[in-house]
Amino acid sequence: MRYKSLIRFTFLFLALTVAPAFLHAQPLTKVMGTVIDAQTKSPIPFVNVYCKGSDVETTTDFDGRYSIETKTACDSLMAQYIGYYSKGHAVVKNKFQYIDFELEPKTLELKEAVIVAGENPAEVIIRKVIKNKDKNNREAQGNFQYEAYTKMQIDANNFGSKLKDLGVLKPFRFVFDNVDTSTVNGKAFLPIFLTETVSDIYFRKSPKTYREIINASKVSGMKNASISQVVGDSYQKTNVYDNYISIVEKSFVSPLANFGLAYYKYYLIDSGYVGNKYCYHIMFKPRRVQEPAFSGNVWINDTTWGIVKIDLRMDPEANINLINDLVVYQEFTYVDGKCWMPVKDNLIADINVFDNLKKTMGMYIHKSSTYNNYILDKPMPESFYNNPLSIVVSDSALKMSHLYWQNRRPDSLSKQEKSIYHMTDTIQTIRAFRIWKKLFLTIGMDHYQVGWFEIGPILSLVSWNNNEGTRFRFGGRTSNNFSKKVMISGYGAYGTKDMKWKYSGSIWYLWDKRPFRGVGAAYRYDVEQLGRSDNSFNEYDLVGSFARRKPQDKLSMAEDYRVFSDIDWFTGFSTAFYVIHRKNYPIGNSVFELRDNGIISKMSSFSTSEIMINTHFGFKEKFVEGAFQRVSLGTKFPKLNVSYLHGFKDVLKSEFSYDKLTISVNQWFNLGPLGWADYYMEGGRIWGKVPFPLLKIHEGNETYIWDFYSFNSMNYYEFMSDQYFTALYSQHFDGLFFNRIPLLRKLHWREYAYGRYGIGTLSKQNRDFNVLPEYTYTLDKPFYEAGVGIENILKVLRIVGVWRLSHLDHPGIRRFNVLITMSFNF
């Protein structure tokens, strides 16, 4: 069907916009297949499959499947297992092929044997590994350093002839000239993106400190130090000795976890030498379906009980979005007779929008790291570890020569990999590519670029509300073609009901990006919704216009002048400075009413002049940066924000003197098999006698869209305070209960729950000074709300039922609401 072809093309084009490539087949012999019993046709696990006359071998998994990929000459493949006749099969060199084996069982006459109960020998060995973790786990050592070479490749996979024949892909057909096939799951793939880094890694146990110095970085089609930070060795590190292994924010129980016996079944398969170390070969698999666990193999040294080799494969039934398959492989070496250190670390992820659809196009992400030059117990100076930057990209990292890369790579690049660098720039000269790229960027950025200018936001071109009627807005900003140092933006808007023009303009100058530092100035004259969180839909957004559950009749008007500076002291620690002059107007014929000595005075507007300092700190927080904007990749540590504001009286006709202090902290954290959680807490205090628009107007929500930072059962303007505290906790169970219900398990829905609390006071001077709007209250009595919901509906939707648990006597409220939001999590 046409829509399926369009989906496939869209996925491929999104890949091509990252970095396109040209193919040459890689000179590898690749074989996949299954081994079954010739009589029963049942799969045979633990079969030894090897290339005859070489040391290339593997073992079939619990479903009898195997795969081999080798550069070594391999003429024939053998399958061997106790109780069966061995069997061989010819192999075609340098080609992908399927070879299945049917083994004939031997007929044996066995003497009578007496079997007595005993402990599983594999479990005995695993217990010894757990007992010796502190000796073998690299992070249990005091100090060490090493050099890392990391290569990350992205491939488009699983495309067919119909995709190649799409008319829109005619200009790109040359990329399909040669394809390769993966031994992970037999899918054809097309390499499209490649990056390499060479780093020095430093580790200190106490206090735990990890630093990466990226000495060289090469990214196909890009020269971006921020991209280099997230594709170096620090990205997606796996330590199999940890109790939990985190992959894309999900916690899997490690087969070597202290409590691994509760989650895994272990099987002793064989013993023999790996290199010069005698090892036990153990296979493992999850005890229950859809457990957050792996299946795989581990080779354990018989004297140190350290891991020599291990491979992990994600349970295909695991409730994880996008990732249909994931394989991790690691090798270790014994360093200085002290501990086992990794020398190879490979990760392959098969990513697809749809679940287990072999005919739907997706991507592979393949990260491979090689480690060498280990130095143990030679710590660096204390000042080195105290540097706040955990990942540093050297100034010369993006300038390394071709000769440098030839000398530093552990293995030379294949012709296939070389072609990725070669064709990145070439394909971007194709006109069709530029057209489709502009279309997808317009959808993603909500702006349409025309030369030096970007029109948008697109969703704000038309909207409506009770005060303005239908609102038309046109504006935009300068593009990167104009400047990567200066951005100018602005808009004009007109309402058909109030028949008034609103407008805004700003300029932003970024004088440094490493660290991120800039200054700017802005002017705005427009309506606004006080008491709306910064996370909610804009009051003049098309989506927000459709999603309201109550008429938007509480807007106010503001004229705002400001100059500002945003300075990163180091990654994750920044300070923003603002100087603001503002004039506040009520909408329509209304006025602000104030009391002074019992006499009510009416004000058609009032002015304020303020300075504000906002400080943000997120330890080890990571960002991906554009020319002027950046996106936080988060951190596992709490993020702290502290904001202080002072209002000056009689400065530029300002009328009030006051101070505001706001402190907030938020964090997300993994809870292992229980899923994950996040919380947000905020406290604030206002000193001074001020009109109600300057008080804390607690964030309400009068839409059908769930908002993390708002009270979703509270109306706008319903509560005001000058001293307050709020807290929210939300729990994502990741299918903990639904996965145990057969019918719901197939839907991959996940459970969600949250609760929010707020309390505040309004001082006597501000109670006496203000005539508060109708149906506005104080929070002397705490406000509670709670909700439960289902997320991961169609992978991107969350529906939440919200109960209001206090202040139930207020008019115009709803005790129960059903809200929806877009929410995607792996």
KOLKENU-235521 format. One line per 4 residues: number of its first residue (from 0); their letters; for each residue x, y, z of C-alpha. Coordinates in steps of 0.2 Angstrom, whole numbers. Each point is the difference from the previous one (the first is absolute). Layout:
residues N
NUM> a> X,Y,Z  ... $
This chain:
residues 826
0> mryk> 0,0,0  5,18,-3  1,6,18  12,-15,4 $
4> slir> 11,5,-14  -1,18,6  5,-5,18  15,-10,-7 $
8> ftfl> 6,15,-10  -3,12,15  11,-11,11  14,-2,-14 $
12> flal> 0,19,-3  1,4,18  15,-11,0  7,8,-15 $
16> tvap> -1,17,7  11,-5,14  14,-6,-12  -2,-9,-16 $
20> aflh> 12,-13,-7  5,-11,-15  3,-19,1  13,-12,-4 $
24> aqpl> -2,-18,7  11,-4,14  12,-15,-2  -8,-11,14 $
28> tkvm> -7,-17,0  -16,0,9  -11,-15,5  -16,-2,10 $
32> gtvi> -11,-15,3  -8,-12,11  5,-17,7  -15,-13,2 $
36> daqt> -2,-18,4  -3,-10,-16  -13,-11,7  -10,12,12 $
40> kspi> 3,16,-10  3,8,17  14,14,2  16,-6,9 $
44> pfvn> 8,13,12  18,0,5  6,-8,-17  18,5,-4 $
48> vyck> 1,7,-18  17,4,-7  10,4,-15  10,-16,-4 $
52> gsdv> 19,3,2  -1,16,10  -4,7,17  -16,9,-6 $
56> ettt> -15,-8,9  -16,3,9  -14,-8,9  -18,-2,-4 $
60> dfdg> -12,10,11  -15,-8,10  -10,1,-17  14,-9,-9 $
64> rysi> 5,15,-10  18,6,-4  9,13,-10  18,1,-5 $
68> etkt> 9,15,-8  19,-1,-4  13,7,-11  9,-17,2 $
72> acds> 0,-12,-15  -14,-12,3  -4,-14,-12  -11,-11,10 $
76> lmaq> -11,1,16  -2,-14,13  -13,-3,12  4,-11,15 $
80> yigy> -9,-5,16  1,-15,12  -13,-14,-5  -1,5,-18 $
84> yskg> 10,-3,-16  11,15,-5  -5,8,-16  9,12,-12 $
88> havv> -5,12,-14  9,9,-13  2,19,2  1,13,-14 $
92> knkf> 13,13,5  -3,18,2  -19,-1,-1  -15,0,11 $
96> qyid> -9,-17,0  -12,-11,10  6,-17,5  -12,-11,10 $
100> fele> 5,-17,8  -10,-15,4  10,-12,12  -4,-18,1 $
104> pktl> 0,-7,18  12,-14,4  -8,-17,6  8,-3,17 $
108> elke> -3,-14,13  3,8,17  3,-10,16  -11,3,15 $
112> aviv> 4,16,9  -5,7,16  -3,19,1  0,9,16 $
116> agen> -5,18,4  14,13,-1  3,18,-3  1,6,-18 $
120> paev> 19,2,-3  -3,15,-10  -8,9,15  15,-5,10 $
124> iirk> 11,9,-12  -11,15,-1  0,2,19  19,0,0 $
128> vikn> 0,14,-13  -11,10,11  11,-3,15  15,6,-10 $
132> kdkn> -8,15,-7  11,12,10  16,-7,-7  -6,-1,-18 $
136> nrea> -11,15,-3  10,14,-7  -10,13,10  5,-8,16 $
140> qgnf> 19,5,-4  7,16,7  6,9,-15  3,-4,-18 $
144> qyea> 1,7,-17  0,-6,-18  -2,5,-18  -16,-3,-9 $
148> ytkm> -4,-1,-19  -19,1,-3  -9,-2,-16  -19,3,-2 $
152> qida> -9,-5,-16  -18,2,-5  -8,-11,-13  -17,1,-9 $
156> nnfg> -6,-18,0  -14,-11,-6  -5,9,-17  -7,-10,-15 $
160> sklk> -1,3,-18  -16,9,1  9,14,10  13,1,-13 $
164> dlgv> -13,2,-14  -8,15,8  0,15,-11  5,12,13 $
168> lkpf> 16,-10,3  5,0,-19  14,12,3  7,-11,15 $
172> rfvf> -1,-17,-9  19,0,-1  1,-3,19  -8,-17,-3 $
176> dnvd> 13,-7,-12  7,-11,13  -7,-6,17  6,-11,14 $
180> tstv> -9,-11,12  1,-1,19  4,-16,10  -10,8,15 $
184> ngka> -17,-4,-8  3,-3,-19  -6,18,-5  8,9,-15 $
188> flpi> 8,16,5  6,16,-8  14,10,10  -4,18,1 $
192> flte> 9,8,14  17,-2,8  10,8,14  17,-4,8 $
196> tvsd> 8,7,16  16,-3,9  0,4,19  10,-1,16 $
200> iyfr> -11,-7,14  4,3,19  -9,-8,14  1,3,19 $
204> kspk> -9,-11,12  -2,12,15  -8,12,-2  -6,-8,-16 $
208> tyre> 6,10,-15  0,-4,-18  8,11,-13  1,-1,-19 $
212> iina> 12,10,-10  -5,-1,-19  17,2,-9  -7,-3,-18 $
216> skvs> -18,-1,-7  -6,-3,-18  -18,1,-4  -7,-3,-17 $
220> gmkn> -7,16,-7  2,10,16  13,10,10  -9,2,16 $
224> asis> 9,-2,17  -17,-3,9  -4,-15,-11  18,-6,4 $
228> qvvg> -5,0,19  -14,-12,-2  8,-12,-12  16,-3,10 $
232> dsyq> 4,-14,12  -11,7,14  -16,-3,-10  -9,-16,4 $
236> ktnv> 13,-8,11  -4,-17,6  7,-8,16  -5,-18,1 $
240> ydny> 5,-1,19  -14,13,4  -16,-7,7  -9,10,-13 $
244> isiv> 5,4,-17  -8,16,-7  -3,0,-19  -10,15,-7 $
248> eksf> -6,4,18  -7,-17,3  8,-11,14  3,-18,-4 $
252> vspl> 5,-12,13  18,-6,-3  3,-19,-1  14,4,13 $
256> anfg> -11,9,11  1,-4,19  -18,-6,-2  2,-7,-18 $
260> layy> -6,-18,5  -17,7,3  -1,6,-18  10,-12,-10 $
264> kyyl> 2,-18,-4  19,-5,-3  7,-15,-9  18,-6,0 $
268> idsg> 4,-4,-18  18,-3,-2  18,4,7  16,3,-9 $
272> yvgn> 13,13,-4  -4,18,-6  17,6,-4  11,-6,14 $
276> kycy> -14,0,13  -10,-15,4  -18,5,1  -17,-7,3 $
280> himf> -13,3,-13  -18,4,7  -16,5,-9  -14,9,8 $
284> kprr> -18,5,-3  -14,9,9  -10,-10,12  -16,9,-6 $
288> vqep> -7,8,-16  2,19,-2  12,1,15  12,14,-1 $
292> afsg> 14,-12,-3  11,-7,-14  5,-17,-7  17,-4,-6 $
296> nvwi> 17,-8,4  14,4,13  18,-7,1  7,0,18 $
300> ndtt> 18,-3,5  2,-15,11  12,8,12  -4,19,2 $
304> wgiv> -19,-3,-4  1,15,-11  -9,3,-16  10,-4,-16 $
308> kidl> -14,2,-13  -18,3,1  -14,3,-12  -18,6,4 $
312> rmdp> -15,1,-10  -16,9,5  -16,-11,2  -10,3,-16 $
316> eani> -16,2,10  7,14,11  -11,15,1  12,13,-8 $
320> nlin> -5,12,-13  9,1,-17  13,-13,5  -5,-17,-7 $
324> dlvv> 17,-8,3  16,4,10  16,-9,1  15,4,11 $
328> yqef> 17,-9,-1  15,3,11  17,-7,2  12,2,15 $
332> tyvd> 19,-1,3  9,-3,16  10,15,4  16,0,11 $
336> gkcw> -6,-15,9  -13,10,9  -17,1,-9  -9,-3,-16 $
340> mpvk> -2,15,-11  -10,1,-16  9,0,-17  -15,0,-11 $
344> dnli> -18,6,2  -13,-2,-14  -18,5,0  -13,-2,-14 $
348> adin> -18,6,1  -13,-3,-13  -12,14,1  -17,1,-8 $
352> vfdn> -15,10,2  -11,-16,-1  1,-15,10  8,-16,-7 $
356> lkkt> -5,4,-18  13,-7,-11  -7,9,-15  1,18,8 $
360> mgmy> 15,10,-2  11,5,15  18,3,5  15,-8,8 $
364> ihks> 11,9,12  16,-8,2  13,6,13  17,-8,2 $
368> styn> 14,4,12  17,-6,1  11,3,16  18,0,3 $
372> nyil> 15,7,9  -7,-3,18  9,9,14  -5,-6,18 $
376> dkpm> 2,9,17  8,16,-7  -12,14,4  0,17,-8 $
380> pesf> 2,16,11  -16,4,10  -3,16,-10  -2,-11,-16 $
384> ynnp> -14,-10,8  -8,16,7  -3,7,-17  -19,2,-2 $
388> lsiv> 0,-6,-18  -1,-19,-1  1,0,-19  12,11,-9 $
392> vsds> 3,2,-18  17,6,-4  2,16,-11  9,-11,-14 $
396> alkm> -12,-15,1  -9,4,-16  16,5,-10  9,-16,0 $
400> shly> 8,-6,-16  -3,-15,-11  17,-7,5  -4,2,19 $
404> wqnr> -16,-11,-2  9,-13,-10  13,-2,14  -13,0,15 $
408> rpds> -13,-12,-7  1,-17,7  -6,-7,-16  -1,9,-17 $
412> lskq> -17,6,-6  -9,-11,-13  -4,6,-17  -17,2,6 $
416> eksi> 4,11,15  12,11,-11  -14,3,-12  -11,7,14 $
420> yhmt> 12,15,2  2,1,-19  -18,2,-5  -7,10,15 $
424> dtiq> 3,17,-9  -4,-7,-18  -18,-5,4  -4,17,8 $
428> tira> 2,8,-17  -15,-10,-7  -14,12,-3  -14,-13,6 $
432> friw> 10,-3,16  0,19,4  -19,1,-3  -4,-14,11 $
436> kklf> 12,6,13  -9,17,1  -17,-9,2  6,-11,14 $
440> ltig> 9,15,9  -16,11,-2  -10,-14,9  13,-3,13 $
444> mdhy> 5,18,4  -17,8,-3  8,13,-11  2,1,-19 $
448> qvgw> 16,7,-6  1,12,-15  19,5,-2  5,11,14 $
452> feig> -17,-1,9  -11,-14,8  -19,3,1  -8,-6,15 $
456> pils> -5,-7,12  -12,-8,-13  -12,-6,14  -2,18,6 $
460> lvsw> -5,8,-17  -19,-2,5  -8,-3,17  -15,7,10 $
464> nnne> -6,5,17  -14,9,9  9,17,0  8,1,-17 $
468> gtrf> -12,-10,-10  9,-8,-15  19,5,2  11,1,-15 $
472> rfgg> 19,1,3  14,1,-12  19,0,5  16,-10,0 $
476> rtsn> 18,1,3  16,1,-10  8,-16,-5  17,-7,2 $
480> nfsk> 4,6,-18  -2,17,7  12,-2,15  5,-13,12 $
484> kvmi> 4,13,13  -15,12,-2  -19,-5,0  -13,13,-3 $
488> sgyg> -18,-5,3  -17,9,1  -19,-1,-5  -16,10,-2 $
492> aygt> -17,-7,5  -18,7,-2  -16,-5,8  -17,1,-9 $
496> kdmk> -10,3,16  11,12,10  7,8,-17  17,3,8 $
500> wkys> 17,-3,-6  13,-9,11  18,-2,-5  17,-5,6 $
504> gsiw> 18,1,-5  17,-7,7  18,-2,-4  12,-13,7 $
508> ylwd> 19,1,-1  9,-16,4  19,4,2  5,-17,6 $
512> krpf> -6,-18,-2  13,-9,10  -6,4,13  -17,7,-5 $
516> rgvg> -1,19,3  -10,14,-8  -9,16,3  -16,7,-7 $
520> aayr> -15,12,1  -18,-2,-3  -16,10,-1  -18,-7,0 $
524> ydve> -17,7,1  -13,-14,0  -13,-9,10  5,-14,13 $
528> qlgr> -7,-12,12  6,2,17  1,-16,10  4,-11,-15 $
532> sdns> 16,-11,2  14,3,-13  -3,-18,-5  -18,1,-5 $
536> fney> -6,5,-18  1,18,-4  -16,11,1  2,4,-18 $
540> dlvg> 4,-17,-7  -12,-9,-12  1,-16,11  -4,9,16 $
544> sfar> -15,8,-8  -8,-17,-4  5,-7,17  -9,12,12 $
548> rkpq> -13,-7,12  -5,17,6  -1,17,-10  16,10,1 $
552> dkls> -6,15,8  13,4,13  14,7,-11  9,16,4 $
556> maed> 11,12,-10  18,4,2  13,11,-7  17,-7,3 $
560> yrvf> 18,7,-3  15,-10,5  18,-3,-2  8,-16,5 $
564> sdid> 16,-11,0  2,-19,2  16,-6,5  6,-18,2 $
568> wftg> 14,-1,13  2,-18,-5  -11,-14,-7  -15,-1,11 $
572> fsta> 3,15,10  -7,17,-7  -6,17,6  -12,11,-9 $
576> fyvi> -1,19,4  -15,10,-5  -5,19,1  -18,2,-3 $
580> hrkn> -12,15,-1  -18,-6,-1  -18,8,-1  -15,-10,4 $
584> ypig> -17,3,-6  -17,-9,4  -10,-5,-16  -15,9,-6 $
588> nsvf> -9,12,12  7,-8,16  12,8,12  12,-5,14 $
592> elrd> -8,4,17  11,4,15  -3,5,18  9,13,9 $
596> ngii> -5,4,18  -17,-8,-4  -3,11,-15  -1,-9,-17 $
600> skms> 9,7,-15  -1,-5,-18  15,-2,-11  -1,-2,-19 $
604> sfst> 18,-5,0  15,-1,10  19,-1,-3  15,-10,7 $
608> seim> 18,1,-2  10,-16,5  16,-9,0  0,-19,0 $
612> inth> 14,-13,2  -4,-18,-4  13,-14,3  -1,-17,-6 $
616> fgfk> 10,-15,5  -1,-18,-7  15,-11,5  7,-9,-15 $
620> ekfv> -15,7,-11  3,-2,-18  -6,10,-15  -2,-1,-19 $
624> egaf> 2,18,-7  -5,8,-15  5,17,-6  -11,10,13 $
628> qrvs> -9,-14,9  4,-15,10  -9,-15,6  4,-8,17 $
632> lgtk> 3,-19,0  -2,0,18  10,-7,15  -4,-13,13 $
636> fpkl> 4,13,14  -12,13,6  -1,16,-9  -1,16,10 $
640> nvsy> -7,17,-5  1,16,11  -8,16,-6  1,17,9 $
644> lhgf> -9,15,-5  0,18,7  -13,13,-5  6,19,1 $
648> kdvl> -13,13,4  1,17,-9  12,-7,-13  -7,4,-17 $
652> ksef> -17,4,8  -1,-17,9  -12,0,14  5,-14,12 $
656> sydk> 15,-6,9  1,-19,4  11,-16,-1  -4,-17,-6 $
660> ltis> 10,-16,3  -4,-17,-8  9,-16,2  -4,-16,-9 $
664> vnqw> 7,-17,-2  -5,-15,-12  7,-17,-4  -4,-16,-9 $
668> fnlg> 7,-17,6  0,-18,-4  -9,-12,12  5,-16,-9 $
672> plgw> -14,-12,-2  -12,12,7  3,12,-15  5,18,3 $
676> adyy> -6,16,9  2,19,0  -3,13,12  -1,19,0 $
680> megg> 0,11,16  -1,19,0  -1,13,14  -1,19,0 $
684> riwg> -2,16,10  -5,17,-5  5,15,11  -9,17,-2 $
688> kvpf> -18,7,-3  -4,-4,-18  -16,-1,-11  -6,-18,-4 $
692> pllk> 8,-2,-17  17,1,9  -5,-14,13  2,-18,-3 $
696> iheg> -15,-5,-11  1,-19,2  0,-9,-17  -16,-7,-5 $
700> nety> -6,-9,-16  -16,4,-9  3,-11,-15  -1,-19,-4 $
704> iwdf> 19,-2,-1  9,-6,15  14,11,6  14,-6,11 $
708> ysfn> 3,17,8  -18,5,4  -14,-5,11  -10,-9,-12 $
712> smny> -17,2,9  3,18,5  -7,15,-9  9,15,-5 $
716> yefm> 1,13,13  -8,-12,13  14,2,13  13,13,4 $
720> sdqy> 14,1,13  15,10,5  8,-15,9  -2,-18,-7 $
724> ftal> 6,-17,-2  -5,-13,-14  5,-18,-3  -4,-13,-13 $
728> ysqh> 5,-18,-2  -4,-11,-15  3,-19,-2  2,-8,-17 $
732> fdgl> -2,-19,3  6,-5,-18  -13,-14,-1  4,-8,17 $
736> ffnr> -18,-6,1  -7,0,-18  14,-11,-5  -7,-14,11 $
740> ipll> -17,1,-9  1,-10,-16  -12,12,-10  7,16,6 $
744> rklh> 18,-6,-2  -2,1,-19  -5,18,0  16,5,10 $
748> wrey> -10,12,10  8,7,16  -7,5,17  2,18,6 $
752> aygr> -4,9,16  4,16,8  -5,12,15  2,18,3 $
756> ygig> 0,11,15  0,19,3  -1,11,15  2,19,2 $
760> tlsk> -4,15,10  -4,18,-5  6,13,13  -12,12,8 $
764> qnrd> 7,15,-9  -3,-8,-17  -17,-6,6  -5,18,5 $
768> fnvl> 9,8,-15  -9,-10,-14  -18,-2,-6  3,-17,-7 $
772> peyt> -10,-6,-15  -16,-10,3  2,-18,4  19,3,5 $
776> ytld> 5,-8,17  15,-3,11  9,-17,3  0,0,19 $
780> kpfy> -8,-17,-2  10,-12,-11  -5,-4,-17  1,-18,-6 $
784> eagv> -3,-9,-16  5,-17,-7  -1,-10,-16  2,-16,-8 $
788> gien> 2,-4,-18  5,-10,-15  16,5,-10  8,-7,-15 $
792> ilkv> -17,-1,-9  6,0,-19  17,3,8  -3,19,1 $
796> lriv> -16,3,10  -3,1,19  -18,1,7  -2,5,18 $
800> gvwr> -15,0,11  2,14,13  -9,2,17  -1,16,9 $
804> lshl> 1,-5,19  -2,17,9  -9,17,-1  -15,-9,-8 $
808> dhpg> -12,13,5  7,13,-13  -12,5,-14  4,-5,-18 $
812> irrf> 12,-14,4  0,-18,-6  4,-14,13  5,-12,-14 $
816> nvli> 8,4,-17  7,-11,-13  15,8,-9  12,-5,-14 $
820> tmsf> 18,4,-5  13,-5,-11  13,-11,9  14,-11,-7 $
824> nf> 12,-10,10  10,-15,-5 $
